[in-house]
Amino acid sequence: MLCRGVSLSRHPSGSGNATAGGRTRSRKRGDTVALSRGSIERPASSSFCSTLVGSGDRTVLLAADPGAFIGTGEAEFILQNLKDARNLTGSGYCAAVLVVTSGIAAPNQIQCMNELLQCSSQIKEVIAFGTSGWSAKLGGVIDPLDCSQPVPGNTPTRIGDICVTPFASNWNCKQASWTEQCTGFPNVCSYPMADYDLDAPFLFGDCVFTNHTGGDMALTMEVTEAAEMANYPERSTGIANYTSFYWGQTQNQGTNELYDVDNSARPVVYNYTQCAITSSQFFWSGVPWDAVARNYTAQTINAATGLSLTQRDVIAIPYTIVRSNSDYVHVPVKRLSGDSWADATPFLAPDFLLGYPYAIISTSFAIIQTMANRCTAANGDSSSLCAFTIPYNTASS
């Protein structure tokens, strides 16, 4: 389905390789993503760009993990569906899709993207995708705006749910003391305080990334619509058992709320008014930091759209434009007394071997369905070029 594209893998060590595979229907130039932030003022030579990315316009699909975390790379199923794939080892090749794995963490993606932007005239659009931990529920399970009761609503986020957004913020944009950050401990229903937050640009420069073009939003909506129509597999038995135990603990030890744990439900696609990227070099977890991230998310969406959201209206998601839920950012909670809450016991650690592969699959479905829709529009509904397959064992535990 992805014919004549390119896969470029760059690992933290700096070594890399490239594979080619995906021509799809061309977009009008005015409808593509504008790479204004971080673009190189002096583009590289055409020969350099032919070596780096091949020749001709292409869609860049950017992932981080090449397989270092659990052995399954975030782009693995994209690569499996490339057709006519070829390695780029120094000579140019006419390609329409560039699949990039940069290595885990923002600095690797930044360096990799900066290198690609030297050839920005040959990049039509960028879809960054991957996995991350999510808030367990829209607005959180408990929230320091009111610790006397759980946040209303009984529908949790589920492993494999997807966020599509062009907006992001830097979770690390703060100046705080240890005492401020630990205010309220050991009550997990507390909000870490700071002297300065992400709205103090003199600390880091830009901490909230809301600039967008009509092309950005058009691409965002196209991917959102494709993600909503994709035919996802059911979650595995292991994921079902894990999430049932998670929400059982949350209900029985803390909130006394009956949550709608429907593991057969298809992944929910959250749009740019409900979620945003909260990026960090720090793999944070816990209820207080989840509240901070949701607050940052609300501020980012408000700045970008003119809405008036609070941390109770959104989901916090670290890092990039298409993110799937691989785990929850805090363990189940229990009520101690009154307004005091703690981690539930026995401690339920995240099971990345269950959630991570399914999250990779759901993002892959969203991305490939986007490409398949374009392929169908160009070649007709019956075209075998547009078919794709992503294997998944629902009986895994």
C-alpha positions in Angstrom: 0.0 0.0 0.0 2.9 2.3 0.7 4.7 2.1 -2.6 8.1 3.6 -3.3 8.8 5.3 -0.1 11.8 5.6 2.1 12.7 4.4 5.6 15.5 6.1 7.3 16.6 4.9 10.7 18.9 7.0 12.9 20.0 5.6 16.2 21.5 7.5 19.2 25.0 6.4 18.2 24.5 8.3 14.9 24.5 5.2 12.7 21.6 4.8 10.3 20.1 3.1 7.3 17.3 3.8 4.9 14.6 1.8 3.2 12.4 2.9 0.4 8.4 2.3 0.0 4.7 4.7 -0.7 3.6 6.9 -3.5 0.2 8.3 -2.8 -2.0 11.0 -4.3 -0.3 14.3 -4.3 -1.6 17.2 -2.1 -1.8 20.7 -3.4 1.2 22.7 -2.2 -1.1 25.0 -0.2 -2.6 22.1 1.8 0.6 20.7 3.1 2.3 21.1 6.5 4.5 24.2 6.7 7.8 23.5 8.4 8.5 27.0 9.5 9.8 26.3 13.0 13.4 25.2 12.9 13.8 25.2 9.1 17.3 25.6 7.8 17.8 29.0 6.1 20.4 27.7 3.7 19.1 24.5 2.1 21.5 21.7 1.4 22.6 20.9 -2.2 20.4 18.8 -4.4 23.0 16.0 -4.5 23.1 15.9 -0.6 19.3 15.7 -0.5 19.2 13.0 -3.0 21.6 11.0 -0.9 19.7 11.8 2.3 16.1 11.4 1.4 15.9 10.5 -2.3 14.3 12.8 -4.9 10.8 14.3 -5.3 8.2 15.4 -2.7 7.5 12.9 0.1 5.5 12.5 3.3 7.8 12.1 6.3 6.6 9.6 9.0 8.7 10.2 12.1 8.9 7.8 15.0 11.4 7.6 17.9 11.9 4.0 19.1 13.6 1.7 16.5 13.0 -1.3 18.8 15.3 -0.4 21.8 12.5 -0.5 24.4 10.9 -4.0 24.1 12.2 -5.1 20.7 9.2 -3.8 18.7 9.9 -0.6 16.9 7.3 2.1 16.7 7.5 2.0 12.9 7.7 -1.8 12.6 4.2 -2.3 11.1 4.6 0.7 8.8 7.8 -0.9 7.4 6.1 -4.2 7.0 3.5 -2.6 4.7 6.0 -0.8 2.4 6.0 -2.1 -1.1 8.9 -1.9 -3.5 11.1 -1.0 -0.5 14.7 -0.2 -1.1 17.7 0.9 0.9 19.1 4.3 0.4 22.9 3.8 0.6 24.1 6.8 -1.2 22.2 7.1 -4.5 19.0 8.9 -5.0 15.7 7.1 -5.4 12.3 8.5 -6.4 10.3 8.1 -3.2 7.0 9.4 -1.7 7.2 8.3 1.9 10.1 8.7 4.3 9.8 6.5 7.4 12.2 7.8 10.0 13.2 6.3 13.4 15.4 8.7 15.3 16.1 6.9 18.5 14.2 7.5 21.8 14.0 11.0 23.4 13.5 14.5 22.1 17.1 15.4 21.4 17.4 12.5 18.9 14.3 13.5 17.1 15.3 17.2 17.1 18.8 16.4 15.6 17.3 14.1 13.1 14.5 16.5 12.0 17.0 19.4 11.7 19.1 17.3 9.4 16.0 16.4 7.3 14.9 20.1 7.2 18.1 20.9 5.2 16.0 19.3 2.4 12.7 20.9 3.4 11.8 21.8 -0.2 11.5 18.1 -0.9 9.4 17.3 2.2 5.6 17.7 1.5 4.4 17.0 5.1 5.4 15.5 8.4 3.4 13.0 10.5 5.2 12.3 13.8 3.8 9.3 15.6 4.5 7.1 18.6 3.4 5.9 22.0 3.3 7.3 25.6 1.7 7.1 29.0 -1.6 8.8 29.3 -3.9 10.3 31.9 -6.1 7.4 33.1 -9.3 9.4 32.4 -10.3 12.6 30.7 -9.8 15.2 33.4 -8.0 12.7 35.6 -9.3 10.2 38.2 -8.7 12.7 41.1 -7.6 16.3 40.8 -6.3 18.9 43.3 -9.0 21.4 42.2 -11.2 19.4 44.5 -9.8 16.5 46.4 -13.0 15.8 48.3 -14.4 13.6 45.5 -13.2 11.9 42.4 -13.5 13.7 39.0 -17.0 13.0 37.5 -17.3 10.7 34.6 -16.9 6.9 34.4 -15.2 6.4 31.0 -11.5 5.8 31.2 -8.9 6.2 28.5 -8.0 2.8 27.1 -4.8 1.2 25.9 -4.5 2.0 22.2 -6.5 5.2 22.3 -5.1 7.9 20.0 -4.5 11.6 20.1 -4.0 13.6 16.9 -2.8 17.2 17.5 -0.4 19.8 16.1 0.0 21.4 19.5 2.7 20.8 22.2 4.3 22.2 25.3 7.5 21.6 27.2 6.8 20.0 30.6 10.3 21.0 31.9 9.6 24.7 31.6 9.6 25.6 35.3 11.7 26.9 38.1 10.9 25.3 41.4 12.5 24.2 44.7 12.3 20.7 46.1 10.0 22.0 48.8 7.6 23.5 46.3 7.5 20.4 44.1 6.8 18.2 47.1 4.1 20.3 48.7 1.3 18.1 49.8 3.3 14.9 50.1 2.3 12.1 50.9 -1.2 13.1 49.7 -1.2 12.3 46.0 -4.1 14.7 45.4 -1.8 17.7 45.5 -0.4 20.1 42.9 3.4 20.7 42.7 4.1 24.4 43.0 6.7 26.4 41.1 8.0 30.0 41.1 7.8 30.1 37.3 5.9 28.0 34.9 5.7 27.4 31.2 4.2 30.9 30.8 7.6 32.4 31.8 9.4 32.4 28.4 12.5 34.1 29.9 13.4 30.7 31.4 13.6 28.6 28.2 12.3 30.7 25.3 9.3 29.1 23.7 7.6 26.6 26.0 4.2 26.4 24.3 4.1 25.5 20.6 0.8 26.6 19.1 1.7 28.2 15.8 -0.1 26.4 13.0 -1.1 26.9 9.4 -4.2 25.9 7.4 -2.1 23.1 6.1 -1.3 21.8 9.6 -4.9 21.7 10.5 -6.0 20.1 7.2 -3.4 17.3 7.7 -4.5 16.9 11.4 -8.1 16.5 10.4 -7.2 14.1 7.6 -5.3 11.9 10.0 -8.1 12.2 12.6 -10.7 11.1 10.2 -8.6 8.2 9.0 -7.9 7.1 12.5 -11.6 7.1 13.3 -12.4 4.8 10.4 -9.5 2.3 10.8 -10.4 -1.3 11.6 -8.5 -1.9 14.8 -8.0 -5.4 16.3 -9.4 -6.2 19.7 -7.1 -5.8 22.7 -5.4 -8.9 24.0 -6.6 -11.0 26.9 -3.6 -9.7 28.9 -4.5 -6.1 28.4 -8.2 -6.8 29.3 -7.1 -8.5 32.6 -4.6 -5.7 33.4 -7.1 -2.9 32.9 -9.9 -4.7 34.7 -7.6 -5.1 37.7 -6.5 -1.4 37.5 -10.0 0.0 37.5 -11.2 -2.5 40.1 -8.5 -1.3 42.5 -9.5 2.3 41.7 -13.1 1.7 42.4 -12.8 -0.5 45.4 -10.1 1.3 47.3 -10.7 4.9 46.4 -13.4 6.4 44.3 -16.4 4.0 44.7 -17.1 4.8 41.0 -18.2 2.0 38.6 -16.0 2.6 35.5 -16.9 1.6 32.0 -14.1 -0.9 31.4 -15.1 -2.1 28.0 -12.0 -3.8 26.6 -13.9 -4.7 23.4 -14.4 -1.0 22.6 -12.5 0.3 19.6 -9.7 2.8 20.3 -11.1 6.3 20.8 -9.5 9.1 18.7 -9.1 12.4 20.7 -8.8 15.6 18.6 -6.8 18.8 19.1 -9.4 20.3 21.4 -9.1 17.4 23.8 -5.4 16.5 23.9 -2.0 18.0 23.3 1.6 16.9 23.6 3.4 17.5 26.9 7.0 16.7 26.2 9.8 16.0 28.7 13.2 14.4 29.1 11.8 13.3 32.4 9.6 10.2 32.4 7.2 11.5 35.0 4.5 9.5 36.7 2.1 10.1 39.5 -1.2 11.9 40.1 0.3 15.3 41.0 2.5 15.4 37.8 -0.4 14.2 35.7 -2.4 17.2 37.0 0.5 19.5 36.0 0.6 18.0 32.5 -3.1 18.3 32.1 -2.9 21.9 33.2 -0.2 22.5 30.6 -2.3 20.8 28.0 -5.3 23.0 28.7 -3.1 26.1 28.5 -1.7 25.0 25.2 -5.1 24.2 23.6 -6.5 27.5 24.9 -3.7 29.5 23.5 -4.0 27.8 20.1 -7.8 27.8 19.8 -9.1 30.5 22.0 -11.1 28.0 24.1 -11.4 28.2 27.9 -10.4 24.7 29.1 -9.1 23.6 32.5 -7.0 20.6 33.5 -10.3 18.7 34.0 -11.3 18.9 30.4 -8.2 17.3 28.8 -5.8 14.4 28.6 -2.0 14.9 29.0 0.1 13.1 26.4 3.9 13.4 26.2 5.6 14.3 22.9 4.2 14.2 19.4 1.5 14.6 16.8 -0.1 11.1 16.7 0.3 9.3 20.1 -1.3 6.1 21.3 -1.9 5.2 24.9 0.5 2.5 26.0 0.1 2.8 29.8 -1.3 5.0 32.5 0.9 7.7 34.1 -0.1 6.8 37.6 -1.1 3.6 39.5 -4.6 3.1 40.9 -5.4 5.4 43.9 -7.1 4.8 47.2 -8.8 7.2 49.6 -7.2 7.5 53.0 -9.6 9.9 54.7 -11.3 13.1 53.7 -9.2 14.9 51.1 -6.2 12.6 51.4 -5.3 10.0 48.7 -2.5 7.5 48.2 -1.3 4.8 45.8 -3.5 1.7 46.0 -2.1 -1.6 47.3 -0.9 -4.0 46.2 1.2 -1.9 43.8 0.2 -2.4 40.2 3.2 -1.7 38.0 2.7 -0.8 34.3 3.0 -3.8 32.0 4.8 -2.4 29.0 5.0 -5.8 27.3 1.2 -5.7 27.0 0.3 -2.1 26.3 3.3 -1.0 24.2 2.8 -3.4 21.2 -0.9 -2.6 21.0 -0.3 1.1 21.1 2.2 0.7 18.3 -0.4 -1.2 16.3 -3.1 1.5 16.8 -0.8 4.3 15.7 0.2 2.2 12.7 -3.5 1.7 11.8 -4.1 5.4 12.0 -1.1 6.3 9.8 -1.5 3.5 7.2 -5.3 4.2 7.0 -4.5 7.8 6.1 -2.2 6.6 3.3 -4.8 4.0 2.2 -7.5 6.6 1.9 -5.2 8.6 -0.4 -4.4 5.5 -2.3 -8.1 4.7 -2.8 -8.9 8.2 -3.9 -6.2 8.0 -6.5 -6.6 4.4 -7.7 -10.2 3.4 -6.9 -11.8 1.3 -4.1 -10.9 -2.0 -5.8 -7.2 -1.3 -6.1 -5.1 -4.0 -4.5 -2.4 -1.4 -4.0 -4.3 0.1 -1.1 -4.6 -3.1 1.0 -2.6 -3.5 4.2 -2.2 -6.0 6.9 -1.1 -5.6 10.6 -0.9 -8.9 12.6 -1.8 -9.0 16.2 -2.5 -11.9 18.6 -5.5 -11.1 20.8 -5.0 -14.2 22.9 -1.6 -12.9 24.2 -1.3 -12.6 28.0 
